[in-house]
Amino acid sequence: MMINQLFWDFDGTLYDTYPAMVAAFHQALIEMHIDDLEIDDHSIYTTMRQQSLGTAFIQFAAEYGIAIKELKKKYYSREVEEVKKAKPIAGVPDILKTAITHGGANYLLTHRNDQAKELLKKDHLDVLFADAVTADMPFPRKPKPDSLNYLIEKHAVNRDAAIMIGDRELDILAGHNANIAAGLFDPDALIVQTGNPEIRVSQMAELGLWLQTDKD
């Protein structure tokens, strides 16, 4: 059976938002009087990718001895504008279209708020999605499968034809917790604990080729 029901994470999977997120985090630290030379952008990025933005707040607030509440406030005041600059990951539009061409559909499943939908609309990709769950909806965060199961059941998706695609282990676990396949997009080989995805790729083109093969 061909996998053509694609459930997508947003940050770092559909869109290259991490540079914007790191820039916002960096500026927030500067505003809290942390010396620019002490700020390691790669370490911030790695923490976001391997763990989460929430972990980055905890880790760097502790490291620099600053108030986490204030760090979050300053970060989010900058993040919205920074993220507006983000572009789709190379190869993503083609895969979205291919899923539909092969009788399937695309679904958005993100911890980001409705700004994710706004970015998709800006780039005319929103029409390629059948439905979405964002942080503005009352679902537990991944890796709990509630949001995935909601979309699967709402659209009567065949689980054997479905895959959750993301750039972190929690995306893989969410897919498996919903009894569907999972694909890890890991462009810089940062994810050590993978949750055993059915496929792991560093470029979206690899995923596109894999999705077009019969899995039976």
Helices and strands as residue ranges (DSSP letters): E 5-8, H 18-31, G 36-38, H 41-50, H 53-64, H 68-83, H 92-101, E 105-109, H 115-122, G 126-128, E 131-133, H 146-154, G 159-161, E 162-166, H 169-177, E 181-185, E 199-201, H 204-211
